[in-house]
């Protein structure tokens, strides 16, 4: 119900405003502007010029004839160190006061012009120049987040002191960005150049990402294989040591069996099984060691050095073959140049 009442009141108010004569609307706007103006004065007296400027601008939009709001805006901006903004508002006040017939604004044009000239040496100027845009698709220059009118390129622009950002959008992946700092009385020039487009030939000849050399990966694999082979060799030695210890205990405490092997008491059964396991592991580790060392040597031989990779000719060819032997597993490495 309340929502319906609010809508009804809004519609009635709109109808009354539409039916009201123009002088009544002007009086209402002036009264609203006075309320906002009073609020702005309170904020300014409390040292809150930032919020006061918002109230004064609202009052000025509602009732442009109230030049007191514009004067307070210029004075607040001057207090906040926004000298370029203050100069623009002082000049707007000068022009409005000259056009006003109100007696209370007499002499305001002279005051505004004096403040405008006084702040002249406190502002900084920024000139943006653009090069290389002839014959190109439309480019866009953005100053402090706002598009810059092309007619202002090459014109010295008054800006408030502090940091400013100039961006050039030309169709590339990212805009060209320049950041400058304006100090009192400084005159800064920013020159932006639109990059020339790449021709088809230049685009084809443009270097791509360099691929890692194949020889580097082969050599790395060779070193890894050698490491695995070395670990296998060490494990083989350990297994043989364990086998030798178990075999010594078995030979001392067990008797040879008729069909081969040993007959051991229960107390030595664990040593016998340890010896058998160590024998099996020694064979396995020996095979791993031989394959690893052989593969590592092969990869290192197949990986040419920098001088060999740049020289013509066939690289050396290495072959690794494994074969059974009376003692277990054997290998043969054949290298042809």
C-alpha positions, 0 to 999 in steps of 0.5 A: 500500500505504501508503494502505491501511495508513493507512486500516486504522490509522484504522479500527482506532483508531476501533474502539478508541476506540468500545470504550474506556470513558468514563474512558479517553477522558477521560484521553486528552483530558486528555493531549492538552490538556496537550500543546496547553497546553504548546505554547501556553505555549512560543509565549507565552514566545516572544512569539507570543500570536496563535498561542498563543491558537489552541493554548490554545483547542484545548486548552480545546475538548478538555478544558473542565475545564482552566481554565488554558488559558482563563486564558492566553487572557484574559492573551494577549488583554489583552497584545495590547490586545483588551480587550473579548475579554479581559473576556469570557474573564475573566468566563467564567473567573470563572463556570467557577472558581465551578463547579469543585471543583478546589482548584488553582482556588481564588481564581481567580474573585476574580482573574478578576472583578478583571481584568474590572473593571480593563479596564472603562475600556479598552474601547469600546462600539458601539450599532447602531440600525435605523430604517425596518424596520417592515413591510419585508421582512427586513433583515440587519445585519452587524458586522465580517463576522458577522451581528448578532442582531436582539436586540442592536440598540440594545444597547451592545456591547463591542468591541475597539479599532480599526476596525469595519464595520457593513453593512445589507442591505435588498435594494438594489443595494449595502448601506449601510455605516458605518465607525467607529473605537473608542478606549479608553472611547469610546461610539459609536452607529451609526444605520442607516435602511432607505430607503423603497421608491419608489411606482409613480408616483415610479418613473415620474417618476424622471428618467432619464439626460439625453440630450445636446441634438440641437442640440449635435451638429448644431453640432459637425457644422457646425464639422467640415464648415466645417473640411473645407471650409476645408481644401479651399479651402486645397488648391485655392489650393495646386493653383492655385499649382502649376498657374500655375507649370507653365503659365508654364513650358509657355507659355515653352518650348512651342509651341501645337498646331493642335488645342489644347494645346501641343507641348513638348520632352521636357525640359518634358513633366514640367511639362506633366503637373504642370500637368494634374494640378494642374488636376484636383486644383484642381477636386476640392479646390474641390468639396470646399471648396464642399460642406464650407463649404455643409454647415457653414453649413447645419448651423449654421443648422439648429442653434437657439440655446438661446433659439430651441430653447425658443421655439415656431415652425418652425426656419429651413430651408436648402437647398444645391444644386450645379450645373455652371457654365462655370468648373467646379462652382457652388453655391447656398444658399437659406435660408427662415425 
